[in-house]
Amino acid sequence: MADEIPSRLEAVETPALIVDLDRLEANLDRAADYAARHGIALRPHVKTHKSSFVASAQLRRGARGLTCATPREAEVMAEECDDVLVAYPPIASPRARRLTALPPSVRLTVALDSEQAATELARAARDARREVGVYVELDLGMHRVGVPHVDAAVALARYVSEIDGLHFDGIAFYPGHIREAMADQDAKLEALEHTLARAMERFYDAGLPPRVVSGGSTPTMWRTHEVPSVTEMRPGTYAFNDRTTVRTGACTTNDCALTVLATVVSTSVAGQAVIDAGSKALGREPMSGPGEGFGQLLEHPDVIVDRMSEEHGVLDLAKSAWRPSVGDVVQVVPNHVCVAVHLHEYVYGLRGGHLERGWPIEARGRARHTA
Ligand SMILES: Cc1ncc(COP(=O)(O)O)c(C=O)c1O
């Protein structure tokens, strides 16, 4: 496929995903350096890129393993990596069975928060004649999944440690409730460490020392060392970054590696231009405030995608002197890159103005087999 791609951006059929390879590599290097400097294991979440190409670049830079959410991600990543964490409750019977059907050479760990999930996973593990590691998930403020009380978490860890097919390997949490700018995270990070340290004491007292404490997100990633209980971090978005990450201060606009390439298809309504990237190319992901649109032009940051239909994105030109013509090509920085990636099948890698390579987004979708 690599030798079939066009060499110039203008020759790519739009809408299409473009990754600036220098920016991607710098993002991966920066995270790998940070994790190594602070002695924290890096286990990137692949939901952002869903591709073997980026996963192998993360592993080459020393990532300890990979984090997945879906069985499809785990199946694809098991071909790249022999240490896979599934940070999603393995409920609904085919899910646990798809996970335990991964090659036996893959060390599989699953984060869960209920006895029911542990029971289903243990049954699937025994049937597959393998052992699965378990992180007990704690709710440390996001209120999505996770055991809310430490006593119940210790009881779940004990249940896991006593059931055939599983072993208790650590605790996990996701600090998705910390979305403020990096400089404003002090109080929430302190609270996180306080709660974690107390929880750790309880696990030790119960004779169930967690080997791993797995946490971390992109907005908090550069301050992970300020939560010293954490031994493993799982950022995902940092590989590409997006407008939301810029907003938190965890990256700058120049660190946004992925854009959606789009063509201006109409300028017939005054004050606006229409591109061929709508909600099916960008995702309908809002920014935190109203009126901030669904994406921003890389070359004209004063222009946002103000409205969308499925295949139409309406650029608001009110704040810009730029007046595009039909046929012009633009690059849109999405609000939430993970969702934009999931909507496409292929990525083009750009370096120095030339398309250097391309790669498929193999782990998108849900099905076990793709055509
Ligand atoms: C369980 C879990 N871990 C890690 C991540 C990665 O976080 P981020 O997207 O902020 O990098 C996510 C993101 O959704 C997640 O749900």
The ligand as a Gaussian input file, in Angstrom:
#p B3LYP/6-31G(d) Opt

LIG

0 1
 C       -9.626000       3.535000      31.089000
 C       -8.883000       4.568000      30.303000
 N       -7.546000       4.661000      30.433000
 C       -6.821000       5.564000      29.744000
 C       -7.436000       6.451000      28.862000
 C       -6.598000       7.453000      28.100000
 O       -6.902000       8.778000      28.441000
 P       -6.631000      10.003000      27.463000
 O       -7.567000       9.876000      26.317000
 O       -6.892000      11.213000      28.288000
 O       -5.236000       9.923000      27.020000
 C       -8.826000       6.393000      28.717000
 C       -9.530000       7.325000      27.814000
 O      -10.688000       7.270000      27.550000
 C       -9.572000       5.425000      29.459000
 O      -10.908000       5.337000      29.340000

